[in-house]
C-alpha cells in the first residue's frame, strides 16, 4: 500500500552509504526528509543534492534527518556522496521496495522512448512516523527551500 498524507508510513529498511542500514523505526523522534532522485551524478540530481547539502545545518537545526534515495547501487552512491561532500546518507533501493512504498516509479519519456523511472519526489515524515507533506514531479530550482520551510514549520508545531 502506498503512502498517504496524515497516515503512518509503513516500516522499511534499506542499505545506505557509510555501511548503514536505514530503518524508519530507528528514526522515531526525528523528522525525516526522504528525497527520491533518478540517477547518481546526473546534472539535476547533483544540483538537488547540493541544495540539500548546502541547507543541511538548517535541516539539523529543525530536528530533521535528510536521506537521498535512488535505484543506484551502494558503490555508485559512495562515489556520488564523496565527490559532492554530502553530509547525509544515500539509500540504495535496487529492488525498488521503498520506491514502490512511496509510489515514485512512473512511466517517463526520453527522446521519444518510454521507460519506467523514478519520478523526482520528496516526502516529509514527522517524528511519529506520519507522512505530513509530499512533493511529486519536483522541479529542482527552489525545491530545497520549500522543503526546509515545511520542516521548520512542522518542527515548531
C-alpha positions in Angstrom: 0.0 0.0 0.0 1.4 3.4 -1.0 1.9 6.2 1.5 -0.8 8.8 2.1 -0.8 12.2 3.8 -1.6 12.2 7.5 -1.1 8.4 7.7 1.8 6.5 9.3 4.4 5.4 6.8 4.9 1.6 6.7 8.1 0.3 8.2 11.0 -0.1 5.8 14.7 -0.9 6.0 17.3 -0.3 3.3 21.1 -0.3 2.9 22.7 3.1 2.8 26.1 4.7 2.4 28.7 4.5 5.3 27.7 0.9 5.9 24.4 1.9 7.5 21.0 0.4 7.2 18.3 3.0 7.4 15.2 2.0 9.3 12.2 4.2 9.7 11.6 2.7 13.2 15.1 3.8 14.3 14.3 7.4 13.3 11.3 7.8 15.6 11.6 11.1 17.5 13.1 12.9 14.5 11.5 14.4 11.4 12.7 12.8 8.2 13.0 14.1 4.7 13.4 11.5 2.0 14.1 12.7 -1.5 13.9 10.3 -4.4 16.0 11.1 -7.4 16.5 9.3 -10.8 20.3 8.7 -11.0 23.6 9.5 -9.3 25.9 12.1 -10.8 23.4 13.5 -13.4 23.0 17.3 -13.6 19.6 17.7 -12.0 20.3 15.1 -9.3 23.6 16.7 -8.5 22.0 20.2 -8.2 19.3 18.9 -6.0 21.7 17.0 -3.7 23.9 20.1 -3.5 20.9 22.1 -2.4 20.2 19.6 0.5 23.9 19.7 1.3 24.1 23.5 1.5 21.0 23.6 3.7 21.9 20.6 5.8 22.7 22.6 9.0 19.3 24.3 8.8 17.6 20.9 8.5 19.5 19.6 11.5 18.6 22.7 13.5 14.9 21.8 12.7 15.4 18.2 14.1 15.2 16.8 10.6 17.3 14.0 9.1 17.8 14.0 5.3 18.2 11.0 3.0 18.5 10.7 -0.7 17.3 7.6 -2.4 17.6 6.1 -5.9 17.9 2.7 -7.5 21.7 3.0 -7.9 24.0 0.7 -6.0 26.0 1.5 -2.9 29.3 1.8 -4.8 27.8 4.5 -7.1 26.2 6.2 -4.1 29.5 6.2 -2.1 31.3 7.8 -5.1 28.5 10.4 -5.6 28.3 11.2 -1.8 32.1 11.6 -1.6 32.5 13.7 -4.7 29.7 16.1 -3.7 30.6 16.0 0.0 27.1 15.2 1.1 26.8 15.2 4.9 23.7 12.9 4.7 23.4 9.2 3.7 22.2 7.9 0.3 19.9 4.9 0.4 20.2 2.2 -2.3 16.8 0.8 -3.4 17.9 -1.6 -6.2 14.9 -3.9 -5.6 12.5 -0.8 -5.7 10.8 -1.8 -2.5 11.0 1.7 -1.0 10.2 3.3 -4.4 7.0 1.1 -4.5 6.1 2.1 -1.0 6.2 5.7 -1.9 4.8 5.1 -5.4 7.5 7.0 -7.3 8.1 4.6 -10.2 6.4 6.2 -13.2 6.3 5.9 -17.0 8.7 8.5 -18.4 9.8 9.6 -21.8 13.3 10.5 -23.0 13.9 11.3 -26.7 10.6 9.8 -27.6 11.4 6.5 -25.8 9.2 5.3 -22.9 10.6 3.7 -19.8 9.8 3.2 -16.1 11.8 5.6 -13.9 11.9 7.4 -10.6 9.7 10.5 -10.5 11.7 13.1 -8.6 9.7 13.3 -5.3 10.3 14.4 -1.7 8.5 13.3 1.5 8.4 14.9 4.9 7.7 12.5 7.8 7.0 13.7 11.3 8.7 12.5 14.5 5.9 9.9 15.0 6.4 8.3 11.5 3.4 10.1 9.9 3.7 11.5 6.4 2.9 15.2 6.7 3.8 16.6 3.2 4.8 15.3 -0.2 6.2 16.9 -3.3 5.9 14.9 -6.6 7.2 15.7 -10.1 9.7 18.0 -8.4 11.5 20.8 -10.4 14.8 21.4 -8.7 15.0 25.3 -8.5 13.6 26.5 -5.2 12.6 23.0 -4.1 15.0 22.6 -1.2 14.0 25.9 0.3 10.3 24.9 0.2 11.1 21.5 1.9 13.2 23.3 4.6 10.4 25.8 5.3 7.9 22.9 5.7 10.3 21.1 8.0 10.9 24.2 10.1 7.2 24.8 10.4 6.5 21.2 11.4 9.2 21.3 14.0 7.6 24.3 15.6 4.1 22.8 15.6 
